[in-house]
Amino acid sequence: MKSTHFLGILILVIGYFTYKIFYPFLETITIAILLTVATYRINHFFIKKTRHKTISALLSTAAISILFFAPIVYLITSAATTIANIDINYIKEIYSNIHNWITDFVSQNRFFKNSNILEFIEKIDLNETVHKLITVASFLATKSAKFLKDITLILIFYFFLNLYGRDILLYFQRIAPLSKEESSKLFENLANVMGVVFSSILVTAFFEGILFGIIAQLYGYNGLMFGILYGFASLIPVVGGVLMWLPLSIHQFALGNINAAITIALYSIIVISLIADTFIKPIIIKYIDSLMIKKDIYVNELLIFFSIVAGLASYGFWGMIFGPAVITLLISIFNIYPEVSKSSK
């Protein structure tokens, strides 16, 4: 038996047992790998400044924790506290105010005279609705615990990938059936396009979250919590922002603050959705990309948009990283394939 055949069989056997050992962590490891690729410039920056792999890996992990994961942890803890302090009587009072207003509005308008709106409202069982809310809250609390565990594991894997990432990359360059230039370009294309996607996600969430947090804080809500919520909701196309500002408007309306309800709605639609999202955000993203991305790398924003939508639909929260990563890898392969094809002839 040839030594290469023996090593091949040995790799398959050991690889199988390695797969069985790490199977429960495959998703978190994959996310950590994608984050490492998307943010490799951060680690490269710290390596140049510190000249020390371990310190640069620690600083990179701290940076990604603050930028991406700290807001999520704060959101989970704040939401849990808010849910735990919900006053059922207060919810019933709000519901009663909305119910009375809709009843009066429908009764006073002939247009709704033959509609089934009142019949539909009367069928709503408030106690059952509250019970469902409590059930959903319990479900979210369970999922939040798993989510926090996943975040911790992702950060651990992210640290070691940054620590040994260069060695791993060099190893794959040696065993890949590509030249050093081709494999380097493949990684560079992948990292650059992933960098565009990741920076787009962060800018969208951060910029629009701040804008919504301001208006939420002005009307007595937890501006930081609602800003983070709006930031993540803004990643959901079309209805993302509506999921956040509509409940606040309805709440203010139920309290009798008509002007506040209208102001929150108009501010969210005009300032955030129209001005910030349509005009200002693309300029900011283009400026950031010009600083960190090579000019010959082009990413269609509509393609990124649909990859995030598909990722969220298929994989949930982490799909906003999985979806763009798959499209990114495909784009990278398309970019390098003509050169590989020519060199192989």
Kinemage of the C-alpha trace (Angstrom):
@kinemage 1
@onewidth
@group {chain A} dominant
@subgroup {mainchain}
@vectorlist {calphas} color= white
{ca met a 1} P 0.000 0.000 0.000
{ca lys a 2} L 1.322 3.401 -0.948
{ca ser a 3} L 1.929 5.884 1.848
{ca thr a 4} L -0.444 8.421 0.211
{ca his a 5} L -3.234 5.811 0.138
{ca phe a 6} L -2.612 4.942 3.776
{ca leu a 7} L -2.665 8.617 4.784
{ca gly a 8} L -5.847 9.128 2.753
{ca ile a 9} L -7.647 6.302 4.571
{ca leu a 10} L -6.321 7.557 7.914
{ca ile a 11} L -7.578 11.068 7.160
{ca leu a 12} L -11.041 9.723 6.262
{ca val a 13} L -11.300 7.677 9.479
{ca ile a 14} L -10.036 10.444 11.747
{ca gly a 15} L -12.068 13.007 9.814
{ca tyr a 16} L -15.232 10.994 10.446
{ca phe a 17} L -14.684 10.898 14.210
{ca thr a 18} L -13.679 14.578 14.208
{ca tyr a 19} L -16.950 15.352 12.432
{ca lys a 20} L -18.915 13.352 15.033
{ca ile a 21} L -17.171 15.216 17.877
{ca phe a 22} L -17.711 18.702 16.468
{ca tyr a 23} L -21.110 18.097 14.811
{ca pro a 24} L -23.069 20.047 17.506
{ca phe a 25} L -20.803 23.057 16.891
{ca leu a 26} L -20.750 23.075 13.079
{ca glu a 27} L -23.091 26.048 12.788
{ca thr a 28} L -21.193 28.180 15.302
{ca ile a 29} L -17.850 27.218 13.749
{ca thr a 30} L -19.149 28.157 10.286
{ca ile a 31} L -20.380 31.538 11.534
{ca ala a 32} L -17.032 32.136 13.249
{ca ile a 33} L -15.187 31.315 10.011
{ca leu a 34} L -17.376 33.692 7.990
{ca leu a 35} L -16.932 36.473 10.541
{ca thr a 36} L -13.179 35.910 10.551
{ca val a 37} L -13.036 36.180 6.763
{ca ala a 38} L -15.303 39.244 6.698
{ca thr a 39} L -13.288 41.059 9.379
{ca tyr a 40} L -9.780 39.836 8.605
{ca arg a 41} L -8.692 43.440 7.957
{ca ile a 42} L -9.376 44.222 11.615
{ca asn a 43} L -7.021 41.476 12.751
{ca his a 44} L -4.474 42.510 10.108
{ca phe a 45} L -4.608 46.074 11.449
{ca phe a 46} L -3.966 44.926 15.035
{ca ile a 47} L -1.116 42.645 13.931
{ca lys a 48} L 0.605 45.597 12.244
{ca lys a 49} L 0.172 47.714 15.373
{ca thr a 50} L 1.039 45.147 18.055
{ca arg a 51} L 3.335 42.734 16.186
{ca his a 52} L 1.862 39.983 18.378
{ca lys a 53} L -0.616 37.324 17.157
{ca thr a 54} L -2.227 36.575 20.514
{ca ile a 55} L -2.771 40.231 21.445
{ca ser a 56} L -4.127 41.046 17.980
{ca ala a 57} L -6.523 38.062 18.166
{ca leu a 58} L -7.743 39.224 21.586
{ca leu a 59} L -8.228 42.810 20.338
{ca ser a 60} L -10.060 41.593 17.220
{ca thr a 61} L -12.363 39.444 19.369
{ca ala a 62} L -13.002 42.397 21.692
{ca ala a 63} L -13.775 44.641 18.707
{ca ile a 64} L -16.285 42.245 17.156
{ca ser a 65} L -17.848 41.692 20.590
{ca ile a 66} L -18.423 45.421 21.070
{ca leu a 67} L -19.559 46.161 17.516
{ca phe a 68} L -21.788 43.168 16.866
{ca phe a 69} L -22.500 41.040 19.933
{ca ala a 70} L -22.669 43.526 22.836
{ca pro a 71} L -25.830 45.205 21.417
{ca ile a 72} L -27.446 41.763 21.037
{ca val a 73} L -26.668 40.784 24.632
{ca tyr a 74} L -27.977 44.139 25.894
{ca leu a 75} L -31.130 43.696 23.823
{ca ile a 76} L -31.786 40.207 25.220
{ca thr a 77} L -31.276 41.250 28.847
{ca ser a 78} L -33.341 44.448 28.451
{ca ala a 79} L -36.157 42.622 26.667
{ca ala a 80} L -36.215 39.951 29.388
{ca thr a 81} L -36.444 42.631 32.090
{ca thr a 82} L -39.188 44.468 30.202
{ca ile a 83} L -41.245 41.305 29.692
{ca ala a 84} L -40.854 40.324 33.349
{ca asn a 85} L -42.220 43.721 34.455
{ca ile a 86} L -45.244 43.779 32.147
{ca asp a 87} L -48.400 44.856 33.953
{ca ile a 88} L -51.354 42.802 32.676
{ca asn a 89} L -53.829 45.434 33.884
{ca tyr a 90} L -51.962 48.079 31.888
{ca ile a 91} L -52.231 45.946 28.754
{ca lys a 92} L -55.959 45.532 29.351
{ca glu a 93} L -56.339 49.302 29.748
{ca ile a 94} L -54.488 49.944 26.478
{ca tyr a 95} L -56.584 47.330 24.717
{ca ser a 96} L -59.786 48.831 26.079
{ca asn a 97} L -58.831 52.308 24.798
{ca ile a 98} L -58.018 50.983 21.317
{ca his a 99} L -61.188 48.873 21.274
{ca asn a 100} L -63.393 51.840 22.226
{ca trp a 101} L -61.777 54.122 19.649
{ca ile a 102} L -62.189 51.615 16.810
{ca thr a 103} L -65.787 50.951 17.829
{ca asp a 104} L -66.624 54.662 17.846
{ca phe a 105} L -64.767 55.290 14.588
{ca val a 106} L -66.509 52.451 12.733
{ca ser a 107} L -69.936 53.382 14.133
{ca gln a 108} L -69.581 57.024 13.045
{ca asn a 109} L -68.454 56.283 9.485
{ca arg a 110} L -70.937 55.017 6.937
{ca phe a 111} L -68.156 53.518 4.855
{ca phe a 112} L -67.643 50.800 7.504
{ca lys a 113} L -71.351 50.313 8.198
{ca asn a 114} L -71.602 46.937 6.428
{ca ser a 115} L -68.128 45.728 7.312
{ca asn a 116} L -67.292 42.933 9.725
{ca ile a 117} L -64.719 44.945 11.682
{ca leu a 118} L -66.780 45.209 14.855
{ca glu a 119} L -67.674 41.530 14.707
{ca phe a 120} L -63.992 40.668 14.327
{ca ile a 121} L -63.002 42.875 17.285
{ca glu a 122} L -65.627 41.356 19.545
{ca lys a 123} L -64.233 37.881 18.838
{ca ile a 124} L -60.827 38.845 20.243
{ca asp a 125} L -60.274 37.202 23.605
{ca leu a 126} L -57.894 39.428 25.559
{ca asn a 127} L -57.108 36.795 28.192
{ca glu a 128} L -56.202 34.294 25.504
{ca thr a 129} L -54.076 36.895 23.736
{ca val a 130} L -52.184 37.704 26.950
{ca his a 131} L -51.662 33.985 27.563
{ca lys a 132} L -50.183 33.624 24.084
{ca leu a 133} L -47.885 36.585 24.734
{ca ile a 134} L -46.634 34.952 27.931
{ca thr a 135} L -46.064 31.692 26.019
{ca val a 136} L -44.115 33.545 23.337
{ca ala a 137} L -42.080 35.352 26.015
{ca ser a 138} L -41.182 32.016 27.636
{ca phe a 139} L -40.190 30.614 24.252
{ca leu a 140} L -37.991 33.652 23.543
{ca ala a 141} L -36.376 33.339 26.976
{ca thr a 142} L -35.449 29.725 26.212
{ca lys a 143} L -34.102 30.667 22.793
{ca ser a 144} L -32.206 33.608 24.282
{ca ala a 145} L -30.281 31.288 26.605
{ca lys a 146} L -29.242 29.144 23.631
{ca phe a 147} L -28.417 32.279 21.656
{ca leu a 148} L -26.097 33.574 24.394
{ca lys a 149} L -24.380 30.182 24.491
{ca asp a 150} L -23.903 30.295 20.723
{ca ile a 151} L -22.441 33.804 20.944
{ca thr a 152} L -19.917 32.667 23.544
{ca leu a 153} L -18.845 29.704 21.382
{ca ile a 154} L -18.632 31.859 18.269
{ca leu a 155} L -16.315 34.302 20.035
{ca ile a 156} L -14.089 31.449 21.265
{ca phe a 157} L -13.793 29.968 17.768
{ca tyr a 158} L -13.357 33.461 16.320
{ca phe a 159} L -10.387 34.088 18.629
{ca phe a 160} L -8.602 30.855 17.646
{ca leu a 161} L -9.335 31.389 13.951
{ca asn a 162} L -7.724 34.818 14.147
{ca leu a 163} L -4.832 33.380 16.130
{ca tyr a 164} L -4.100 30.552 13.678
{ca gly a 165} L -5.882 31.889 10.606
{ca arg a 166} L -2.742 32.744 8.634
{ca asp a 167} L -1.227 29.301 9.271
{ca ile a 168} L -4.477 27.611 8.198
{ca leu a 169} L -4.640 29.738 5.042
{ca leu a 170} L -1.034 28.927 4.113
{ca tyr a 171} L -1.691 25.221 4.633
{ca phe a 172} L -4.697 25.226 2.309
{ca gln a 173} L -2.681 27.189 -0.253
{ca arg a 174} L -0.151 24.332 -0.265
{ca ile a 175} L -2.708 21.533 -0.704
{ca ala a 176} L -5.183 23.334 -3.019
{ca pro a 177} L -4.841 22.554 -6.755
{ca leu a 178} L -4.373 26.275 -7.426
{ca ser a 179} L -1.343 28.472 -7.742
{ca lys a 180} L -0.412 30.693 -4.814
{ca glu a 181} L -1.586 33.762 -6.751
{ca glu a 182} L -4.926 32.155 -7.648
{ca ser a 183} L -5.681 30.954 -4.111
{ca ser a 184} L -4.655 34.346 -2.699
{ca lys a 185} L -6.942 36.128 -5.131
{ca leu a 186} L -9.816 33.774 -4.291
{ca phe a 187} L -9.436 34.522 -0.585
{ca glu a 188} L -8.991 38.256 -1.246
{ca asn a 189} L -12.137 38.416 -3.369
{ca leu a 190} L -14.088 36.457 -0.769
{ca ala a 191} L -12.802 38.622 2.094
{ca asn a 192} L -13.418 41.875 0.227
{ca val a 193} L -16.984 41.053 -0.793
{ca met a 194} L -17.761 39.681 2.683
{ca gly a 195} L -16.313 42.902 4.083
{ca val a 196} L -18.748 44.889 1.947
{ca val a 197} L -21.680 42.796 3.175
{ca phe a 198} L -20.670 42.939 6.835
{ca ser a 199} L -20.005 46.691 6.771
{ca ser a 200} L -23.368 47.221 5.034
{ca ile a 201} L -25.156 45.272 7.778
{ca leu a 202} L -23.403 47.166 10.572
{ca val a 203} L -23.899 50.600 8.985
{ca thr a 204} L -27.585 49.939 8.320
{ca ala a 205} L -28.262 48.684 11.842
{ca phe a 206} L -26.135 51.315 13.589
{ca phe a 207} L -27.210 54.368 11.579
{ca glu a 208} L -30.952 53.710 11.481
{ca gly a 209} L -30.945 52.381 15.034
{ca ile a 210} L -29.511 55.672 16.335
{ca leu a 211} L -32.141 57.689 14.466
{ca phe a 212} L -35.011 55.631 15.846
{ca gly a 213} L -33.489 55.510 19.324
{ca ile a 214} L -33.571 59.323 19.428
{ca ile a 215} L -37.304 59.580 18.732
{ca ala a 216} L -38.054 56.668 21.094
{ca gln a 217} L -36.082 58.323 23.914
{ca leu a 218} L -37.863 61.651 23.364
{ca tyr a 219} L -41.221 59.983 24.035
{ca gly a 220} L -40.140 58.182 27.204
{ca tyr a 221} L -39.111 54.776 25.846
{ca asn a 222} L -35.785 53.013 26.321
{ca gly a 223} L -33.973 54.653 23.409
{ca leu a 224} L -30.994 52.267 23.457
{ca met a 225} L -33.123 49.123 23.480
{ca phe a 226} L -35.525 50.317 20.783
{ca gly a 227} L -32.619 51.657 18.735
{ca ile a 228} L -30.973 48.209 18.742
{ca leu a 229} L -34.320 46.569 17.964
{ca tyr a 230} L -34.874 48.909 15.036
{ca gly a 231} L -31.315 48.296 13.835
{ca phe a 232} L -31.887 44.560 13.527
{ca ala a 233} L -35.444 45.020 12.240
{ca ser a 234} L -34.111 47.308 9.485
{ca leu a 235} L -32.328 44.285 7.990
{ca ile a 236} L -35.752 42.796 7.209
{ca pro a 237} L -36.777 44.208 3.812
{ca val a 238} L -39.896 46.354 3.321
{ca val a 239} L -41.616 45.703 6.675
{ca gly a 240} L -38.569 45.830 8.974
{ca gly a 241} L -38.945 49.392 10.198
{ca val a 242} L -42.726 49.175 10.373
{ca leu a 243} L -42.455 46.362 12.917
{ca met a 244} L -40.865 48.861 15.316
{ca trp a 245} L -42.458 52.264 14.807
{ca leu a 246} L -46.060 51.059 14.335
{ca pro a 247} L -46.418 49.548 17.850
{ca leu a 248} L -45.027 52.740 19.417
{ca ser a 249} L -47.446 54.863 17.390
{ca ile a 250} L -50.362 52.638 18.394
{ca his a 251} L -49.252 52.802 22.029
{ca gln a 252} L -49.135 56.603 21.991
{ca phe a 253} L -52.484 56.679 20.225
{ca ala a 254} L -54.016 54.410 22.885
{ca leu a 255} L -52.729 56.790 25.566
{ca gly a 256} L -54.525 59.641 23.810
{ca asn a 257} L -51.314 61.264 22.502
{ca ile a 258} L -52.463 61.673 18.907
{ca asn a 259} L -49.731 64.174 17.999
{ca ala a 260} L -47.027 61.881 19.375
{ca ala a 261} L -48.393 58.912 17.411
{ca ile a 262} L -48.408 60.916 14.170
{ca thr a 263} L -44.948 62.364 14.861
{ca ile a 264} L -43.374 58.918 15.443
{ca ala a 265} L -44.968 57.569 12.260
{ca leu a 266} L -43.985 60.523 10.056
{ca tyr a 267} L -40.464 60.706 11.516
{ca ser a 268} L -39.915 56.980 10.875
{ca ile a 269} L -41.288 57.098 7.339
{ca ile a 270} L -39.760 60.386 6.155
{ca val a 271} L -36.528 60.792 8.128
{ca ile a 272} L -35.464 57.142 8.507
{ca ser a 273} L -37.049 55.188 5.644
{ca leu a 274} L -36.961 57.877 2.968
{ca ile a 275} L -34.064 60.246 3.686
{ca ala a 276} L -31.676 58.082 5.743
{ca asp a 277} L -32.260 54.674 4.146
{ca thr a 278} L -32.722 55.798 0.541
{ca phe a 279} L -30.222 58.652 0.230
{ca ile a 280} L -27.761 58.885 3.143
{ca lys a 281} L -27.026 55.188 3.861
{ca pro a 282} L -25.734 54.361 0.338
{ca ile a 283} L -23.355 57.343 0.522
{ca ile a 284} L -21.960 56.230 3.896
{ca ile a 285} L -21.533 52.629 2.742
{ca lys a 286} L -19.848 53.753 -0.488
{ca tyr a 287} L -17.435 55.922 1.511
{ca ile a 288} L -16.557 53.090 3.909
{ca asp a 289} L -16.121 50.666 1.005
{ca ser a 290} L -13.781 53.106 -0.751
{ca leu a 291} L -11.542 53.046 2.341
{ca met a 292} L -11.365 49.268 2.781
{ca ile a 293} L -12.315 47.644 -0.530
{ca lys a 294} L -10.344 47.513 -3.758
{ca lys a 295} L -11.828 49.465 -6.646
{ca asp a 296} L -12.017 46.416 -8.948
{ca ile a 297} L -14.363 44.643 -6.534
{ca tyr a 298} L -18.001 45.357 -7.327
{ca val a 299} L -20.983 44.036 -5.444
{ca asn a 300} L -24.510 44.592 -6.654
{ca glu a 301} L -26.499 45.984 -3.715
{ca leu a 302} L -29.687 44.330 -4.982
{ca leu a 303} L -27.899 40.966 -4.939
{ca ile a 304} L -26.797 41.531 -1.346
{ca phe a 305} L -30.360 42.553 -0.490
{ca phe a 306} L -31.867 39.311 -1.841
{ca ser a 307} L -29.108 37.160 -0.322
{ca ile a 308} L -29.917 38.603 3.126
{ca val a 309} L -33.652 38.007 2.551
{ca ala a 310} L -33.046 34.400 1.457
{ca gly a 311} L -30.624 33.814 4.330
{ca leu a 312} L -33.036 35.122 6.951
{ca ala a 313} L -35.853 32.990 5.502
{ca ser a 314} L -33.721 29.822 5.447
{ca tyr a 315} L -31.527 30.099 8.552
{ca gly a 316} L -33.177 32.685 10.795
{ca phe a 317} L -31.033 35.351 12.471
{ca trp a 318} L -27.677 33.893 11.351
{ca gly a 319} L -28.981 33.777 7.787
{ca met a 320} L -27.983 37.411 7.354
{ca ile a 321} L -24.403 36.086 7.408
{ca phe a 322} L -24.956 32.698 5.722
{ca gly a 323} L -26.919 34.065 2.755
{ca pro a 324} L -24.433 36.735 1.661
{ca ala a 325} L -21.517 34.332 2.313
{ca val a 326} L -22.837 31.785 -0.201
{ca ile a 327} L -23.406 34.490 -2.829
{ca thr a 328} L -20.015 35.982 -2.023
{ca leu a 329} L -18.250 32.654 -2.533
{ca leu a 330} L -20.062 32.205 -5.840
{ca ile a 331} L -19.018 35.695 -6.996
{ca ser a 332} L -15.421 35.047 -5.927
{ca ile a 333} L -15.300 31.785 -7.903
{ca phe a 334} L -16.771 33.499 -10.964
{ca asn a 335} L -14.156 36.249 -10.678
{ca ile a 336} L -11.203 33.887 -10.545
{ca tyr a 337} L -12.451 31.109 -12.850
{ca pro a 338} L -11.473 32.767 -16.190
{ca glu a 339} L -7.867 33.162 -15.015
{ca val a 340} L -7.682 29.596 -13.674
{ca ser a 341} L -9.191 28.301 -16.905
{ca lys a 342} L -6.609 30.127 -19.024
{ca ser a 343} L -3.652 29.022 -16.892
{ca ser a 344} L -4.748 25.369 -17.024
{ca lys a 345} L -4.724 25.308 -20.829
